Amino acid sequence: MDRMDTVDHMDTVDGMDRGAATSMQSTQSMASMNQSTQSMMQSLPLFAALVFLVLLDPALIRPDADDPLAVPLQGNSVRRLVLGSLYVAAGVGLWRRRAQFAAIVARQTPVVLLCGFALASLLWSSAPRLTAVRATHFAGLLLLAWWATLSPADSRRVVAFLRGLFPVTLVVSLGWIALFPEVAIHADGGAWAGVFRHKSELGSAAVFALALWLPLLGAAAGTRRRLVAAAVLPLALFLLWRSQSVTELLGALLLFLLWLGHRLPGPAAVKLSLAPIPPLLGLLWFWNAQPLGLDPFLQQYFGRNTTLTGRTPLWDAILENVRLHPFLGEGYDAFWVAGNLRAEHLIQSVGWDAYTAHNGYLEVLNTLGLVGLGLLLWVAARALREARMTLRRDPARGETLFLALVWLLFSSLTKSVFCAGTSLGWVMFLVLCALASSLAEAPSAQPAPAAASRRPIS
């Protein structure tokens, strides 16, 4: 009888233990679900802003001013309402997580200083109202990026979203071209622009798709991801070719060579030492094996000339203007605006409608001076270093960040990418910097080796 009572008691205890374990698992599951939901809510403001800026804004909001210099002063009430509400949402969220917010600010000192300097330039700006608006966008975009990348898990979700956003943008652009060819295809030359206002923006979106999906061709990515990459990459290359954007085509070639170099076996030092050989062979071929001079060669194969379609005279004129304010600049994003006589005179002197410096580094030098350019280069160098750190811990995402950052730094040689309001390149640069900073702090994504199993001693 005592034995039966003992057995019943043990069964009761086991049942209670199982019930407690089930209850604990249910509680943990609910907590995990709540945490996942909260984390997704953190990402929503950035996701909404990216969808708006990448897809809706270029497709549906078209400037209506005859003078492009007047467009920045007009602004757009819809854009300000949408982005302003998202900035506030991200700011409130960060304020509630003040400890994490302070850690992010401390970790991203270079970009914080650059944003602070942009806001301070309101004091000497030649267009203070425009500087105030654009610098507010700068700060707001930082808040969006930081709120969405509080943790490495959040950052991985952002990378996954970007991998979906740009292929969708390319597919939508393809449909836009089929439905509205009169606005989606440039009349002069037939270059495709898709949902964007200019062909180079479509080309840039295609290069971002390449940077996001090219690293997933490796065996470690899994069969499904490799199949998706095999579908995305040809679409991106096709639209890149139809955009007829030379800078973007050269950028895609550069990214492919970097990706291939990273995939090749061998020490990094050896591969870096061998990297100059292909360019040198190309120069030898150009000098000895083809009959054209430099200008006819550029014109025939790239549609350019030795002035890079008027860019070099423009750059000379920009440097002349920089001498007037070498250290502090004109003020953040305050040069190309109606009423700025120096900008209007510069456009007349170069003989074509420039409206930007067509070089991101010169643009920053002109608007924020040597101080601003130094801060920007610090931000870029820090982001590249953090992308390299991520590459060792999480190869696919680290390679994506590194390729995308290299693309932006390269394209800035002929385009005004940096400190450019809410343009695609500038928004992506800030998002990539936040991602690199967050993922560089994450532990290795590589699975730890399994411990050797031990047979229990019987």
DOKOLMAR-128058 format. One record per residue (C-alpha): residue number from 1; residue in three letters; chain; z, x, y. Coordinates in Angstrom, 1 decimal. Layout:
BEGIN
NODE; NUM; ALA; A; Z; X; Y
...
This chain:
BEGIN
NODE; 1; MET; A; 0.0; 0.0; 0.0
NODE; 2; ASP; A; 0.9; 2.8; 2.3
NODE; 3; ARG; A; -2.4; 4.4; 1.5
NODE; 4; MET; A; -4.3; 1.3; 2.4
NODE; 5; ASP; A; -2.4; 0.9; 5.7
NODE; 6; THR; A; -3.3; 4.5; 6.5
NODE; 7; VAL; A; -7.0; 3.9; 5.7
NODE; 8; ASP; A; -7.0; 0.8; 7.9
NODE; 9; HIS; A; -5.3; 2.7; 10.7
NODE; 10; MET; A; -7.9; 5.5; 10.5
NODE; 11; ASP; A; -10.7; 3.0; 10.5
NODE; 12; THR; A; -9.2; 1.4; 13.6
NODE; 13; VAL; A; -8.9; 4.8; 15.3
NODE; 14; ASP; A; -12.5; 5.7; 14.4
NODE; 15; GLY; A; -13.7; 2.4; 15.8
NODE; 16; MET; A; -11.8; 2.9; 19.0
NODE; 17; ASP; A; -13.2; 6.5; 19.3
NODE; 18; ARG; A; -16.7; 5.1; 18.7
NODE; 19; GLY; A; -16.2; 2.4; 21.3
NODE; 20; ALA; A; -14.9; 5.0; 23.8
NODE; 21; ALA; A; -17.8; 7.3; 23.1
NODE; 22; THR; A; -20.3; 4.4; 23.6
NODE; 23; SER; A; -18.6; 3.4; 26.8
NODE; 24; MET; A; -18.7; 7.0; 28.1
NODE; 25; GLN; A; -22.4; 7.3; 27.2
NODE; 26; SER; A; -23.1; 4.0; 29.0
NODE; 27; THR; A; -21.2; 5.2; 32.0
NODE; 28; GLN; A; -23.0; 8.5; 32.0
NODE; 29; SER; A; -26.3; 6.7; 31.6
NODE; 30; MET; A; -25.6; 4.4; 34.6
NODE; 31; ALA; A; -24.5; 7.4; 36.7
NODE; 32; SER; A; -27.6; 9.3; 35.7
NODE; 33; MET; A; -29.8; 6.3; 36.6
NODE; 34; ASN; A; -28.0; 5.8; 40.0
NODE; 35; GLN; A; -28.5; 9.5; 40.7
NODE; 36; SER; A; -32.2; 9.4; 39.8
NODE; 37; THR; A; -32.6; 6.3; 42.0
NODE; 38; GLN; A; -30.8; 8.0; 44.9
NODE; 39; SER; A; -32.9; 11.1; 44.5
NODE; 40; MET; A; -36.1; 9.0; 44.5
NODE; 41; MET; A; -34.9; 7.3; 47.7
NODE; 42; GLN; A; -34.5; 10.7; 49.3
NODE; 43; SER; A; -38.1; 11.5; 48.6
NODE; 44; LEU; A; -39.6; 8.2; 49.9
NODE; 45; PRO; A; -39.7; 9.1; 53.6
NODE; 46; LEU; A; -41.6; 12.3; 53.0
NODE; 47; PHE; A; -43.9; 10.6; 50.5
NODE; 48; ALA; A; -44.6; 7.7; 52.9
NODE; 49; ALA; A; -45.3; 10.2; 55.7
NODE; 50; LEU; A; -47.7; 12.2; 53.5
NODE; 51; VAL; A; -49.6; 9.1; 52.4
NODE; 52; PHE; A; -49.9; 8.0; 56.0
NODE; 53; LEU; A; -51.0; 11.3; 57.3
NODE; 54; VAL; A; -53.3; 12.3; 54.5
NODE; 55; LEU; A; -55.0; 9.0; 53.7
NODE; 56; LEU; A; -54.3; 6.2; 56.2
NODE; 57; ASP; A; -54.2; 8.0; 59.5
NODE; 58; PRO; A; -57.5; 9.8; 59.2
NODE; 59; ALA; A; -59.3; 6.8; 57.7
NODE; 60; LEU; A; -58.0; 4.0; 59.9
NODE; 61; ILE; A; -57.0; 5.7; 63.2
NODE; 62; ARG; A; -59.9; 7.1; 65.2
NODE; 63; PRO; A; -59.6; 8.6; 68.7
NODE; 64; ASP; A; -61.3; 6.4; 71.3
NODE; 65; ALA; A; -61.3; 8.8; 74.2
NODE; 66; ASP; A; -64.6; 10.3; 75.4
NODE; 67; ASP; A; -62.9; 13.5; 76.4
NODE; 68; PRO; A; -61.2; 15.3; 73.4
NODE; 69; LEU; A; -58.8; 17.0; 75.8
NODE; 70; ALA; A; -57.5; 13.5; 76.8
NODE; 71; VAL; A; -56.7; 12.5; 73.2
NODE; 72; PRO; A; -53.3; 14.4; 72.9
NODE; 73; LEU; A; -52.0; 12.7; 76.1
NODE; 74; GLN; A; -53.0; 9.2; 74.8
NODE; 75; GLY; A; -51.2; 9.6; 71.4
NODE; 76; ASN; A; -51.1; 6.6; 69.1
NODE; 77; SER; A; -48.3; 3.9; 69.0
NODE; 78; VAL; A; -48.8; 3.2; 65.3
NODE; 79; ARG; A; -48.4; 6.8; 64.3
NODE; 80; ARG; A; -45.3; 7.2; 66.5
NODE; 81; LEU; A; -43.7; 4.1; 65.1
NODE; 82; VAL; A; -44.4; 5.0; 61.5
NODE; 83; LEU; A; -43.4; 8.6; 61.7
NODE; 84; GLY; A; -40.5; 8.0; 64.1
NODE; 85; SER; A; -38.9; 5.5; 61.7
NODE; 86; LEU; A; -39.3; 8.0; 58.8
NODE; 87; TYR; A; -37.8; 10.8; 60.9
NODE; 88; VAL; A; -34.8; 8.7; 61.7
NODE; 89; ALA; A; -34.3; 7.8; 58.0
NODE; 90; ALA; A; -34.4; 11.4; 57.0
NODE; 91; GLY; A; -32.1; 12.4; 59.8
NODE; 92; VAL; A; -29.5; 9.8; 58.9
NODE; 93; GLY; A; -29.6; 10.9; 55.3
NODE; 94; LEU; A; -29.1; 14.6; 56.2
NODE; 95; TRP; A; -26.3; 13.7; 58.5
NODE; 96; ARG; A; -24.5; 12.0; 55.6
NODE; 97; ARG; A; -24.9; 15.2; 53.6
NODE; 98; ARG; A; -23.8; 17.5; 56.3
NODE; 99; ALA; A; -22.6; 20.3; 54.0
NODE; 100; GLN; A; -26.0; 20.5; 52.2
NODE; 101; PHE; A; -27.8; 20.1; 55.6
NODE; 102; ALA; A; -25.9; 23.1; 57.0
NODE; 103; ALA; A; -26.7; 25.1; 53.9
NODE; 104; ILE; A; -30.4; 24.4; 54.3
NODE; 105; VAL; A; -30.3; 25.3; 58.0
NODE; 106; ALA; A; -28.6; 28.6; 57.1
NODE; 107; ARG; A; -31.1; 29.3; 54.4
NODE; 108; GLN; A; -34.1; 28.6; 56.5
NODE; 109; THR; A; -33.2; 30.5; 59.7
NODE; 110; PRO; A; -36.7; 31.6; 60.6
NODE; 111; VAL; A; -38.2; 28.1; 60.8
NODE; 112; VAL; A; -35.1; 26.8; 62.5
NODE; 113; LEU; A; -35.5; 29.4; 65.2
NODE; 114; LEU; A; -39.2; 28.7; 65.5
NODE; 115; CYS; A; -38.5; 25.0; 66.0
NODE; 116; GLY; A; -35.8; 25.7; 68.5
NODE; 117; PHE; A; -38.1; 28.0; 70.4
NODE; 118; ALA; A; -40.8; 25.3; 70.4
NODE; 119; LEU; A; -38.3; 22.8; 71.9
NODE; 120; ALA; A; -37.1; 25.4; 74.4
NODE; 121; SER; A; -40.7; 25.9; 75.6
NODE; 122; LEU; A; -40.4; 22.5; 77.3
NODE; 123; LEU; A; -38.7; 24.5; 80.1
NODE; 124; TRP; A; -41.9; 26.4; 81.0
NODE; 125; SER; A; -44.6; 24.3; 79.4
NODE; 126; SER; A; -47.8; 23.6; 81.4
NODE; 127; ALA; A; -47.8; 20.1; 79.8
NODE; 128; PRO; A; -44.1; 19.2; 79.3
NODE; 129; ARG; A; -44.6; 15.7; 78.1
NODE; 130; LEU; A; -47.0; 16.7; 75.4
NODE; 131; THR; A; -44.7; 19.6; 74.4
NODE; 132; ALA; A; -41.8; 17.2; 74.1
NODE; 133; VAL; A; -43.8; 14.9; 71.8
NODE; 134; ARG; A; -45.2; 17.6; 69.6
NODE; 135; ALA; A; -42.0; 19.6; 69.3
NODE; 136; THR; A; -40.2; 16.3; 68.3
NODE; 137; HIS; A; -42.8; 15.9; 65.6
NODE; 138; PHE; A; -42.1; 19.5; 64.5
NODE; 139; ALA; A; -38.4; 18.8; 64.2
NODE; 140; GLY; A; -39.0; 15.4; 62.5
NODE; 141; LEU; A; -41.3; 16.9; 59.9
NODE; 142; LEU; A; -38.7; 19.5; 59.1
NODE; 143; LEU; A; -36.1; 16.7; 58.6
NODE; 144; LEU; A; -38.5; 14.9; 56.2
NODE; 145; ALA; A; -39.1; 18.1; 54.2
NODE; 146; TRP; A; -35.5; 19.1; 54.0
NODE; 147; TRP; A; -34.3; 15.6; 53.0
NODE; 148; ALA; A; -36.8; 15.5; 50.2
NODE; 149; THR; A; -35.9; 19.0; 48.9
NODE; 150; LEU; A; -32.1; 19.0; 48.9
NODE; 151; SER; A; -32.0; 20.2; 45.2
NODE; 152; PRO; A; -34.5; 22.0; 42.9
NODE; 153; ALA; A; -34.9; 18.7; 41.0
NODE; 154; ASP; A; -35.9; 16.9; 44.2
NODE; 155; SER; A; -38.4; 19.7; 44.9
NODE; 156; ARG; A; -40.0; 19.5; 41.5
NODE; 157; ARG; A; -40.5; 15.8; 42.2
NODE; 158; VAL; A; -42.2; 16.6; 45.5
NODE; 159; VAL; A; -44.6; 19.1; 43.7
NODE; 160; ALA; A; -45.4; 16.4; 41.1
NODE; 161; PHE; A; -46.2; 13.9; 44.0
NODE; 162; LEU; A; -48.5; 16.4; 45.7
NODE; 163; ARG; A; -50.3; 16.9; 42.4
NODE; 164; GLY; A; -51.0; 13.2; 42.4
NODE; 165; LEU; A; -51.7; 12.7; 46.1
NODE; 166; PHE; A; -54.6; 15.1; 46.6
NODE; 167; PRO; A; -56.7; 14.1; 43.6
NODE; 168; VAL; A; -56.2; 10.4; 44.7
NODE; 169; THR; A; -57.3; 11.4; 48.2
NODE; 170; LEU; A; -60.4; 13.0; 46.7
NODE; 171; VAL; A; -61.2; 9.9; 44.6
NODE; 172; VAL; A; -60.7; 7.6; 47.7
NODE; 173; SER; A; -62.9; 9.9; 49.7
NODE; 174; LEU; A; -65.6; 9.6; 47.1
NODE; 175; GLY; A; -65.4; 5.8; 47.3
NODE; 176; TRP; A; -65.3; 6.0; 51.1
NODE; 177; ILE; A; -68.5; 8.0; 51.1
NODE; 178; ALA; A; -70.2; 5.4; 48.9
NODE; 179; LEU; A; -69.0; 2.4; 50.9
NODE; 180; PHE; A; -69.2; 3.8; 54.5
NODE; 181; PRO; A; -71.7; 6.6; 54.6
NODE; 182; GLU; A; -72.2; 6.2; 58.3
NODE; 183; VAL; A; -68.7; 7.4; 59.1
NODE; 184; ALA; A; -67.9; 9.4; 56.0
NODE; 185; ILE; A; -71.0; 11.7; 56.2
NODE; 186; HIS; A; -71.8; 13.8; 59.3
NODE; 187; ALA; A; -75.1; 12.8; 60.8
NODE; 188; ASP; A; -75.9; 16.4; 61.8
NODE; 189; GLY; A; -76.4; 18.2; 58.5
NODE; 190; GLY; A; -75.2; 15.7; 56.0
NODE; 191; ALA; A; -71.8; 17.3; 55.3
NODE; 192; TRP; A; -69.3; 15.0; 53.6
NODE; 193; ALA; A; -66.0; 14.2; 55.4
NODE; 194; GLY; A; -64.7; 11.4; 53.2
NODE; 195; VAL; A; -61.7; 9.6; 54.7
NODE; 196; PHE; A; -61.2; 12.5; 57.1
NODE; 197; ARG; A; -62.5; 12.9; 60.6
NODE; 198; HIS; A; -64.1; 16.3; 59.9
NODE; 199; LYS; A; -65.8; 18.0; 56.9
NODE; 200; SER; A; -63.3; 20.9; 57.0
NODE; 201; GLU; A; -60.4; 18.5; 56.4
NODE; 202; LEU; A; -62.0; 17.2; 53.2
NODE; 203; GLY; A; -62.7; 20.8; 52.2
NODE; 204; SER; A; -59.1; 21.7; 52.8
NODE; 205; ALA; A; -57.8; 18.8; 50.7
NODE; 206; ALA; A; -60.1; 20.0; 47.9
NODE; 207; VAL; A; -58.6; 23.5; 48.1
NODE; 208; PHE; A; -55.1; 22.1; 48.0
NODE; 209; ALA; A; -56.1; 20.2; 44.9
NODE; 210; LEU; A; -57.3; 23.5; 43.4
NODE; 211; ALA; A; -54.1; 25.3; 44.3
NODE; 212; LEU; A; -52.0; 22.5; 42.8
NODE; 213; TRP; A; -53.9; 22.1; 39.5
NODE; 214; LEU; A; -55.4; 25.6; 38.8
NODE; 215; PRO; A; -52.0; 26.9; 37.5
NODE; 216; LEU; A; -51.9; 24.1; 35.0
NODE; 217; LEU; A; -54.8; 25.4; 33.0
NODE; 218; GLY; A; -52.5; 27.7; 31.1
NODE; 219; ALA; A; -51.3; 27.0; 27.6
NODE; 220; ALA; A; -47.7; 26.4; 28.7
NODE; 221; ALA; A; -48.7; 23.4; 30.8
NODE; 222; GLY; A; -49.2; 21.1; 27.8
NODE; 223; THR; A; -52.4; 19.3; 26.5
NODE; 224; ARG; A; -52.2; 16.3; 28.8
NODE; 225; ARG; A; -51.8; 18.3; 32.0
NODE; 226; ARG; A; -54.6; 20.7; 31.0
NODE; 227; LEU; A; -56.9; 17.7; 30.4
NODE; 228; VAL; A; -56.0; 16.3; 33.9
NODE; 229; ALA; A; -56.5; 19.7; 35.4
NODE; 230; ALA; A; -59.9; 19.9; 33.7
NODE; 231; ALA; A; -60.8; 16.6; 35.4
NODE; 232; VAL; A; -59.4; 17.3; 38.8
NODE; 233; LEU; A; -60.9; 20.8; 39.3
NODE; 234; PRO; A; -64.6; 19.8; 38.9
NODE; 235; LEU; A; -64.1; 16.9; 41.3
NODE; 236; ALA; A; -62.4; 19.2; 43.9
NODE; 237; LEU; A; -65.2; 21.8; 43.5
NODE; 238; PHE; A; -67.9; 19.1; 43.9
NODE; 239; LEU; A; -66.4; 17.7; 47.1
NODE; 240; LEU; A; -65.7; 21.1; 48.4
NODE; 241; TRP; A; -69.4; 22.0; 48.0
NODE; 242; ARG; A; -70.6; 18.8; 49.6
NODE; 243; SER; A; -68.3; 19.4; 52.6
NODE; 244; GLN; A; -70.3; 22.5; 53.4
NODE; 245; SER; A; -67.2; 24.1; 54.8
NODE; 246; VAL; A; -67.6; 27.9; 54.6
NODE; 247; THR; A; -64.0; 28.8; 55.2
NODE; 248; GLU; A; -62.9; 26.4; 52.5
NODE; 249; LEU; A; -65.5; 27.7; 50.0
NODE; 250; LEU; A; -64.3; 31.3; 50.7
NODE; 251; GLY; A; -60.7; 30.2; 50.4
NODE; 252; ALA; A; -61.4; 28.6; 47.0
NODE; 253; LEU; A; -63.0; 31.8; 45.8
NODE; 254; LEU; A; -60.0; 33.8; 47.0
NODE; 255; LEU; A; -57.5; 31.5; 45.2
NODE; 256; PHE; A; -59.6; 31.7; 42.0
NODE; 257; LEU; A; -59.5; 35.5; 42.1
NODE; 258; LEU; A; -55.8; 35.6; 42.7
NODE; 259; TRP; A; -55.2; 33.2; 39.9
NODE; 260; LEU; A; -57.4; 35.2; 37.6
NODE; 261; GLY; A; -55.7; 38.4; 38.6
NODE; 262; HIS; A; -52.4; 36.9; 37.8
NODE; 263; ARG; A; -53.6; 35.8; 34.4
NODE; 264; LEU; A; -55.0; 39.1; 33.4
NODE; 265; PRO; A; -52.7; 41.3; 31.3
NODE; 266; GLY; A; -51.3; 44.5; 32.7
NODE; 267; PRO; A; -48.7; 45.7; 35.2
NODE; 268; ALA; A; -48.9; 44.2; 38.6
NODE; 269; ALA; A; -49.0; 47.6; 40.3
NODE; 270; VAL; A; -52.1; 48.5; 38.2
NODE; 271; LYS; A; -53.9; 45.2; 39.1
NODE; 272; LEU; A; -53.1; 45.7; 42.8
NODE; 273; SER; A; -54.5; 49.2; 42.7
NODE; 274; LEU; A; -57.7; 47.9; 41.1
NODE; 275; ALA; A; -58.1; 44.9; 43.5
NODE; 276; PRO; A; -60.1; 46.8; 46.2
NODE; 277; ILE; A; -62.8; 47.7; 43.7
NODE; 278; PRO; A; -64.8; 44.4; 43.8
NODE; 279; PRO; A; -64.9; 44.3; 47.6
NODE; 280; LEU; A; -66.1; 47.9; 47.7
NODE; 281; LEU; A; -68.8; 47.2; 45.2
NODE; 282; GLY; A; -69.9; 44.3; 47.3
NODE; 283; LEU; A; -70.1; 46.5; 50.4
NODE; 284; LEU; A; -72.1; 49.1; 48.4
NODE; 285; TRP; A; -74.5; 46.4; 47.3
NODE; 286; PHE; A; -74.9; 45.0; 50.8
NODE; 287; TRP; A; -75.7; 48.4; 52.3
NODE; 288; ASN; A; -78.0; 49.7; 49.6
NODE; 289; ALA; A; -79.5; 46.9; 47.5
NODE; 290; GLN; A; -80.5; 44.0; 49.8
NODE; 291; PRO; A; -82.9; 44.2; 52.8
NODE; 292; LEU; A; -81.2; 41.9; 55.4
NODE; 293; GLY; A; -79.1; 43.0; 58.3
NODE; 294; LEU; A; -75.7; 41.6; 58.8
NODE; 295; ASP; A; -76.7; 38.8; 61.2
NODE; 296; PRO; A; -79.7; 37.5; 59.1
NODE; 297; PHE; A; -77.6; 37.8; 56.0
NODE; 298; LEU; A; -74.8; 35.7; 57.4
NODE; 299; GLN; A; -77.3; 33.2; 58.8
NODE; 300; GLN; A; -79.2; 32.8; 55.5
NODE; 301; TYR; A; -76.3; 32.6; 53.1
NODE; 302; PHE; A; -73.4; 31.2; 55.1
NODE; 303; GLY; A; -75.0; 29.4; 58.1
NODE; 304; ARG; A; -73.1; 31.8; 60.4
NODE; 305; ASN; A; -73.8; 34.7; 62.7
NODE; 306; THR; A; -71.9; 37.8; 63.8
NODE; 307; THR; A; -70.1; 35.7; 66.4
NODE; 308; LEU; A; -68.9; 33.4; 63.6
NODE; 309; THR; A; -70.7; 30.5; 65.3
NODE; 310; GLY; A; -69.2; 31.3; 68.7
NODE; 311; ARG; A; -65.7; 32.1; 67.6
NODE; 312; THR; A; -65.5; 35.7; 68.7
NODE; 313; PRO; A; -66.3; 35.0; 72.4
NODE; 314; LEU; A; -63.8; 32.2; 72.2
NODE; 315; TRP; A; -61.1; 34.6; 70.9
NODE; 316; ASP; A; -61.9; 37.1; 73.6
NODE; 317; ALA; A; -61.4; 34.3; 76.2
NODE; 318; ILE; A; -58.1; 33.3; 74.5
NODE; 319; LEU; A; -56.8; 36.8; 74.6
NODE; 320; GLU; A; -57.6; 37.0; 78.3
NODE; 321; ASN; A; -55.5; 33.9; 78.9
NODE; 322; VAL; A; -52.7; 35.3; 76.7
NODE; 323; ARG; A; -52.3; 38.2; 79.2
NODE; 324; LEU; A; -51.1; 35.6; 81.8
NODE; 325; HIS; A; -48.0; 34.8; 79.7
NODE; 326; PRO; A; -47.8; 37.3; 76.8
NODE; 327; PHE; A; -44.2; 36.7; 75.7
NODE; 328; LEU; A; -43.5; 33.0; 76.1
NODE; 329; GLY; A; -46.9; 31.4; 76.1
NODE; 330; GLU; A; -48.2; 28.2; 77.7
NODE; 331; GLY; A; -45.6; 26.0; 75.9
NODE; 332; TYR; A; -45.7; 24.4; 72.5
NODE; 333; ASP; A; -49.1; 22.8; 71.8
NODE; 334; ALA; A; -49.6; 22.5; 75.6
NODE; 335; PHE; A; -52.9; 24.3; 76.3
NODE; 336; TRP; A; -55.8; 22.1; 75.1
NODE; 337; VAL; A; -55.0; 19.1; 77.3
NODE; 338; ALA; A; -56.8; 17.3; 80.1
NODE; 339; GLY; A; -55.7; 18.6; 83.5
NODE; 340; ASN; A; -55.1; 22.2; 82.3
NODE; 341; LEU; A; -57.7; 24.0; 84.5
NODE; 342; ARG; A; -57.5; 27.2; 82.5
NODE; 343; ALA; A; -58.4; 25.3; 79.3
NODE; 344; GLU; A; -61.3; 23.5; 81.0
NODE; 345; HIS; A; -62.6; 26.8; 82.5
NODE; 346; LEU; A; -62.3; 28.5; 79.1
NODE; 347; ILE; A; -64.4; 25.8; 77.4
NODE; 348; GLN; A; -67.1; 26.1; 80.1
NODE; 349; SER; A; -67.1; 29.9; 79.9
NODE; 350; VAL; A; -67.7; 30.0; 76.1
NODE; 351; GLY; A; -70.5; 27.4; 76.3
NODE; 352; TRP; A; -69.4; 25.0; 73.6
NODE; 353; ASP; A; -66.7; 22.4; 73.1
NODE; 354; ALA; A; -63.9; 24.4; 71.4
NODE; 355; TYR; A; -60.8; 22.3; 72.0
NODE; 356; THR; A; -58.8; 24.7; 69.8
NODE; 357; ALA; A; -58.6; 28.4; 69.4
NODE; 358; HIS; A; -60.2; 28.2; 65.9
NODE; 359; ASN; A; -57.6; 30.8; 64.8
NODE; 360; GLY; A; -54.0; 29.8; 64.0
NODE; 361; TYR; A; -52.5; 33.1; 65.0
NODE; 362; LEU; A; -54.2; 33.2; 68.4
NODE; 363; GLU; A; -53.3; 29.6; 68.9
NODE; 364; VAL; A; -49.6; 30.3; 68.5
NODE; 365; LEU; A; -49.9; 33.5; 70.5
NODE; 366; ASN; A; -51.4; 31.5; 73.4
NODE; 367; THR; A; -48.9; 28.6; 73.3
NODE; 368; LEU; A; -45.7; 30.4; 72.2
NODE; 369; GLY; A; -46.4; 34.0; 73.1
NODE; 370; LEU; A; -45.4; 37.1; 71.1
NODE; 371; VAL; A; -42.0; 35.7; 70.5
NODE; 372; GLY; A; -43.4; 32.6; 68.8
NODE; 373; LEU; A; -46.0; 34.5; 66.8
NODE; 374; GLY; A; -43.3; 36.9; 65.6
NODE; 375; LEU; A; -41.2; 34.0; 64.4
NODE; 376; LEU; A; -44.1; 32.4; 62.7
NODE; 377; LEU; A; -45.0; 35.6; 60.8
NODE; 378; TRP; A; -41.3; 35.8; 59.8
NODE; 379; VAL; A; -41.5; 32.2; 58.5
NODE; 380; ALA; A; -44.7; 33.0; 56.5
NODE; 381; ALA; A; -43.4; 36.2; 55.0
NODE; 382; ARG; A; -40.1; 34.5; 54.0
NODE; 383; ALA; A; -42.0; 31.7; 52.3
NODE; 384; LEU; A; -44.3; 34.0; 50.4
NODE; 385; ARG; A; -41.3; 36.0; 49.2
NODE; 386; GLU; A; -39.6; 32.9; 48.0
NODE; 387; ALA; A; -42.8; 31.7; 46.3
NODE; 388; ARG; A; -42.9; 35.0; 44.5
NODE; 389; MET; A; -39.2; 34.5; 43.4
NODE; 390; THR; A; -40.1; 31.0; 42.2
NODE; 391; LEU; A; -43.1; 32.5; 40.3
NODE; 392; ARG; A; -40.8; 34.5; 38.1
NODE; 393; ARG; A; -38.5; 31.6; 37.4
NODE; 394; ASP; A; -40.9; 28.7; 37.2
NODE; 395; PRO; A; -44.4; 30.1; 36.8
NODE; 396; ALA; A; -46.5; 27.0; 37.3
NODE; 397; ARG; A; -44.8; 25.7; 40.4
NODE; 398; GLY; A; -44.3; 29.2; 41.8
NODE; 399; GLU; A; -48.0; 30.0; 41.4
NODE; 400; THR; A; -48.9; 26.7; 43.1
NODE; 401; LEU; A; -46.7; 27.4; 46.1
NODE; 402; PHE; A; -48.1; 31.0; 46.4
NODE; 403; LEU; A; -51.7; 29.9; 46.2
NODE; 404; ALA; A; -51.3; 27.1; 48.7
NODE; 405; LEU; A; -49.5; 29.3; 51.1
NODE; 406; VAL; A; -52.2; 32.0; 50.8
NODE; 407; TRP; A; -54.8; 29.4; 51.4
NODE; 408; LEU; A; -53.1; 28.3; 54.7
NODE; 409; LEU; A; -52.7; 31.8; 55.9
NODE; 410; PHE; A; -56.3; 32.7; 55.1
NODE; 411; SER; A; -57.7; 29.5; 56.6
NODE; 412; SER; A; -55.8; 30.2; 59.8
NODE; 413; LEU; A; -58.2; 33.1; 60.5
NODE; 414; THR; A; -60.9; 30.6; 61.5
NODE; 415; LYS; A; -58.9; 27.4; 62.1
NODE; 416; SER; A; -55.9; 26.4; 64.2
NODE; 417; VAL; A; -53.5; 25.4; 61.4
NODE; 418; PHE; A; -50.1; 26.4; 62.8
NODE; 419; CYS; A; -48.0; 24.4; 65.3
NODE; 420; ALA; A; -50.7; 21.7; 65.4
NODE; 421; GLY; A; -49.0; 18.4; 65.8
NODE; 422; THR; A; -49.2; 16.4; 62.6
NODE; 423; SER; A; -52.3; 18.0; 61.2
NODE; 424; LEU; A; -52.7; 18.3; 57.4
NODE; 425; GLY; A; -52.4; 22.1; 57.4
NODE; 426; TRP; A; -49.3; 22.2; 59.6
NODE; 427; VAL; A; -47.5; 19.5; 57.7
NODE; 428; MET; A; -48.3; 21.1; 54.3
NODE; 429; PHE; A; -47.1; 24.5; 55.6
NODE; 430; LEU; A; -43.7; 23.1; 56.5
NODE; 431; VAL; A; -43.4; 21.2; 53.2
NODE; 432; LEU; A; -44.4; 24.3; 51.2
NODE; 433; CYS; A; -41.8; 26.4; 53.1
NODE; 434; ALA; A; -39.1; 23.9; 52.3
NODE; 435; LEU; A; -40.2; 23.8; 48.6
NODE; 436; ALA; A; -40.3; 27.6; 48.3
NODE; 437; SER; A; -36.8; 27.8; 49.8
NODE; 438; SER; A; -35.4; 25.2; 47.5
NODE; 439; LEU; A; -37.1; 26.3; 44.2
NODE; 440; ALA; A; -36.2; 30.0; 44.9
NODE; 441; GLU; A; -32.5; 29.0; 44.6
NODE; 442; ALA; A; -33.0; 27.2; 41.3
NODE; 443; PRO; A; -32.1; 28.7; 37.9
NODE; 444; SER; A; -34.9; 29.8; 35.6
NODE; 445; ALA; A; -37.0; 27.0; 34.3
NODE; 446; GLN; A; -37.7; 28.9; 31.2
NODE; 447; PRO; A; -35.8; 27.6; 28.1
NODE; 448; ALA; A; -33.0; 29.8; 27.0
NODE; 449; PRO; A; -33.3; 31.3; 23.6
NODE; 450; ALA; A; -31.6; 29.2; 20.9
NODE; 451; ALA; A; -28.4; 30.6; 19.6
NODE; 452; ALA; A; -28.4; 31.6; 16.0
NODE; 453; SER; A; -27.1; 28.8; 13.8
NODE; 454; ARG; A; -24.1; 29.6; 11.8
NODE; 455; ARG; A; -23.3; 28.0; 8.5
NODE; 456; PRO; A; -19.8; 26.6; 8.5
NODE; 457; ILE; A; -17.4; 28.3; 6.2
NODE; 458; SER; A; -16.6; 26.0; 3.3
